[in-house]
């Protein structure tokens, strides 16, 4: 199987999953999940929550926030190396205008990073919710026509890898920052 035939299969399967042009409940649900993984929403929510949280929650919020920021750098670098154009479509103008590249999906990467970090640092009930939510975000991005199926698969894998790596050294970074500035995140 050639790369061209794989990309054609990817485009065909992605097109079959698309609901962006089909009004109704499924489209509305897809819109909700497609936006629920937006980085600005997560950054703002984590910062606000941090101010009202106890140390255990502050730890989760801090690691999630900096994990999302670090992942964004990795995703942007890969997108500009690959430069795969997004699928044609009308929905998601803000994504299409600010980021014309689709591979890998930053939303899928972010959602799976959040779920992995939630599994390690948040209560089990929240981790379970995040593991249901993450694939819904990823699939909604295809359903709304701003990504191909391979974009979300690559994004999910990338988010999981970055989260697992981050879990290995976040404490070292936080301790180093605290020793230099005296600021404690939690």
Secondary structure per residue as TSV (DSSP state, phi and psi in degrees):
chain	resnum	aa	ss	phi	psi
A	1	X	-	360.0	126.2
A	2	X	-	-83.1	163.1
A	3	X	H	-59.2	-40.1
A	4	X	H	-61.3	-44.0
A	5	X	H	-68.7	-32.8
A	6	X	H	-66.3	-44.0
A	7	X	H	-65.4	-36.4
A	8	X	H	-66.1	-42.0
A	9	X	H	-62.9	-43.4
A	10	X	H	-57.9	-47.3
A	11	X	H	-64.6	-40.8
A	12	X	H	-66.0	-46.8
A	13	X	H	-63.8	-41.3
A	14	X	H	-62.9	-41.1
A	15	X	H	-63.8	-37.5
A	16	X	H	-67.0	-26.9
A	17	X	H	-84.0	-9.4
A	18	X	-	-73.5	133.1
A	19	X	-	-126.7	5.2
A	20	X	T	-56.2	-34.5
A	21	X	T	-99.0	9.4
A	22	X	S	-114.8	98.4
A	23	X	-	-58.7	147.1
A	24	X	S	143.5	-176.3
A	25	X	H	-61.9	-44.5
A	26	X	H	-61.2	-40.3
A	27	X	H	-63.9	-43.7
A	28	X	H	-63.3	-39.5
A	29	X	H	-65.7	-42.6
A	30	X	H	-62.4	-40.1
A	31	X	H	-61.3	-45.5
A	32	X	H	-57.5	-51.5
A	33	X	H	-69.0	-35.4
A	34	X	H	-61.2	-37.9
A	35	X	H	-83.5	-24.9
A	36	X	H	-64.7	-14.2
A	37	X	T	-98.5	9.9
A	38	X	-	-61.2	136.0
A	39	X	H	-64.9	-39.0
A	40	X	H	-62.3	-38.3
A	41	X	H	-64.0	-48.0
A	42	X	H	-66.1	-42.1
A	43	X	H	-61.2	-48.4
A	44	X	H	-63.4	-46.1
A	45	X	H	-62.6	-42.2
A	46	X	H	-67.3	-39.0
A	47	X	H	-65.5	-47.2
A	48	X	H	-62.2	-46.9
A	49	X	H	-61.1	-36.9
A	50	X	H	-56.2	-38.5
A	51	X	H	-68.5	-19.2
A	52	X	T	-115.5	12.1
A	53	X	-	-105.2	159.5
A	54	X	-	-82.7	171.0
A	55	X	H	-56.5	-36.8
A	56	X	H	-64.1	-43.9
A	57	X	H	-70.2	-37.3
A	58	X	H	-60.2	-36.5
A	59	X	H	-61.8	-49.6
A	60	X	H	-60.5	-46.9
A	61	X	H	-63.1	-40.5
A	62	X	H	-66.2	-47.7
A	63	X	H	-65.7	-39.8
A	64	X	H	-61.7	-46.9
A	65	X	H	-58.9	-51.6
A	66	X	H	-73.0	-28.5
A	67	X	H	-64.3	-44.1
A	68	X	H	-61.7	-42.8
A	69	X	H	-64.6	-45.6
A	70	X	H	-64.3	-41.1
A	71	X	H	-62.5	-38.4
A	72	X	H	-57.7	-40.3
A	73	X	H	-63.0	-44.5
A	74	X	H	-64.6	-46.3
A	75	X	H	-62.1	-45.5
A	76	X	H	-62.1	-41.0
A	77	X	H	-62.1	-45.1
A	78	X	H	-65.6	-42.4
A	79	X	H	-58.5	-41.8
A	80	X	H	-77.6	-18.3
A	81	X	H	-78.5	-43.2
A	82	X	H	-82.5	-44.9
A	83	X	-	57.2	42.1
A	84	X	-	-79.2	127.1
A	85	X	B	-71.6	142.9
A	86	X	-	-64.7	158.3
A	87	X	-	-61.4	150.9
A	88	X	S	-65.5	146.7
A	89	X	-	165.3	169.4
A	90	X	S	-98.0	-37.7
A	91	X	S	-69.7	147.8
A	92	X	-	81.9	36.9
A	93	X	H	-54.9	-38.7
A	94	X	H	-63.2	-38.5
A	95	X	H	-70.2	-42.6
A	96	X	H	-65.7	-36.3
A	97	X	H	-79.5	-37.2
A	98	X	H	-87.9	-23.5
A	99	X	-	-148.3	93.8
A	100	X	-	-75.2	-7.4
A	101	X	B	-96.9	143.2
A	102	X	-	-110.3	-17.6
A	103	X	S	-110.8	121.6
A	104	X	S	-87.4	169.4
A	105	X	-	-73.5	117.8
A	106	X	H	-66.7	-35.3
A	107	X	H	-65.5	-43.2
A	108	X	H	-65.3	-43.6
A	109	X	H	-60.0	-45.8
A	110	X	H	-63.3	-45.8
A	111	X	H	-61.6	-43.0
A	112	X	H	-73.8	-33.3
A	113	X	H	-61.3	-46.1
A	114	X	H	-59.6	-41.8
A	115	X	H	-66.6	-43.2
A	116	X	H	-63.9	-47.5
A	117	X	H	-64.3	-35.6
A	118	X	H	-62.9	-37.3
A	119	X	H	-64.6	-34.1
A	120	X	H	-85.2	-30.8
A	121	X	H	-123.9	-13.9
A	122	X	S	-106.0	167.3
A	123	X	-	-61.3	151.0
A	124	X	H	-55.3	-35.2
A	125	X	H	-64.5	-37.8
A	126	X	H	-71.8	-41.0
A	127	X	H	-58.4	-42.3
A	128	X	H	-61.8	-43.8
A	129	X	H	-62.0	-43.6
A	130	X	H	-65.3	-33.3
A	131	X	H	-74.6	-22.2
A	132	X	H	-80.0	-42.1
A	133	X	H	-65.4	-43.7
A	134	X	H	-56.0	-51.2
A	135	X	H	-66.6	-28.0
A	136	X	H	-67.3	-39.0
A	137	X	H	-61.1	-49.7
A	138	X	H	-60.0	-48.8
A	139	X	H	-65.2	-34.1
A	140	X	H	-64.7	-31.1
A	141	X	H	-66.2	-35.8
A	142	X	H	-73.4	-44.4
A	143	X	H	-59.1	-32.9
A	144	X	T	-90.3	1.8
A	145	X	T	79.4	19.4
A	146	X	S	-102.6	-2.6
A	147	X	S	-146.9	158.1
A	148	X	-	-92.0	161.6
A	149	X	H	-56.9	-42.0
A	150	X	H	-65.2	-28.9
A	151	X	H	-62.2	-43.6
A	152	X	H	-76.1	-32.2
A	153	X	H	-65.1	-47.2
A	154	X	H	-62.9	-41.0
A	155	X	H	-62.5	-43.9
A	156	X	H	-61.0	-46.0
A	157	X	H	-62.6	-44.6
A	158	X	H	-62.1	-44.3
A	159	X	H	-61.6	-40.9
A	160	X	H	-65.3	-45.0
A	161	X	H	-62.9	-47.0
A	162	X	H	-63.1	-40.2
A	163	X	H	-63.3	-45.4
A	164	X	H	-64.1	-39.5
A	165	X	H	-65.8	-44.8
A	166	X	H	-60.3	-36.5
A	167	X	H	-64.1	-22.6
A	168	X	H	-77.2	-26.0
A	169	X	H	-134.2	7.7
A	170	X	H	-62.6	-38.2
A	171	X	H	-62.9	-39.4
A	172	X	H	-60.3	-43.8
A	173	X	H	-66.9	-43.7
A	174	X	H	-65.1	-43.0
A	175	X	H	-64.5	-40.3
A	176	X	H	-63.5	-42.4
A	177	X	H	-63.3	-44.8
A	178	X	H	-64.0	-38.5
A	179	X	H	-68.8	-29.5
A	180	X	H	-85.4	-31.1
A	181	X	H	-113.4	-20.4
A	182	X	-	80.3	0.8
A	183	X	-	-88.8	127.8
A	184	X	-	-107.0	125.0
A	185	X	-	-73.1	-28.1
A	186	X	-	-147.3	360.0
